[in-house]
Amino acid sequence: MNGQIIKIISNLYTVKAGDMLYGCRARGKFRNNKITPMVGDNVIIDPNNNLITDVLPRKNELKRPIVANVDIAFIVTSTKKPDLDLNLLDKLISVITYNDIEPVICFTKLDLLNEMELERIEKLRLYYEMIGLKVVYNDDTVNIKKIIKNKIIVLAGQTGAGKSSLLNRLDENLSVKTDEISEALGRGKHTTRHVELYNVADGYIVDTPGFSAIDLTDMSKEALRDSFIEFSNYECKFRDCMHHKEIGCKVKEAIEEKKILQSRYDNYLLFLKGLEK
């Protein structure tokens, strides 16, 4: 029987198969083969003996939170209080893309903006959509629910960006008072290494806020470059161009022609410098 691990406590794996939950143990062969089942894993179980008999191939896995097969990361991005942080936004887009996860930008707190500030956010939205990313405002719950339906979701974003408010909009029964997802679901902060998937608005949200702490250090310079997806639209003189100091760089020409957002390129150079240290 096929299922998915939605919770792990100690050596007990809760597997959802259809509408049923099974408390399973893992077969000893996993330890011998150095396979560690993770929350989010698609598995095959023996329901009669409550055993996980096989772990199916993963499309991705994260170390923090420890979860597999994540579909989407919502980058919850405050436009004010705290102020918009494009450096963090672009960093998270790169890390999320590198981990083979779809980034979705969710702008929050637009009600605090004046007309000029709203125009700036709208221009940013149009740019990020133009390069192929989904962008939503946190009050567009109908569209957000469509995006997350039947998906495994992680939330990323700085403290105070509005992750709790987003959860409240998706499910008013949560009554979120802090930005900790675990507290949002009424369980308090975990004192054990415990990751769980919770059903929210017909999707699964990971009960750990640690994804925001992931950085760029695991990425190569080439992977960083490729995570800036709009750069691939320009064919430079050299195929291995890093779009920095090279001659005949079409990306730098696009910057001068304002076809690429200046803040995106500035952040790319900052990230590249950090990887070169």
PyMOL commands that set and color helices and strands:
alter all, ss='L'
color gray80, all
select helices_A, chain A and resi 28-32+86-98+110-112+115-130+141-148+163-170+172-174+181-184+210-213+221-227+229-233+250-256+262-276
alter helices_A, ss='H'
color red, helices_A
select strands_A, chain A and resi 2-9+12-17+20-26+42-46+51-55+61-63+66-68+72-78+102-108+134-137+152-156+197-200+203-206
alter strands_A, ss='S'
color yellow, strands_A
deselect
rebuild
show_as cartoon
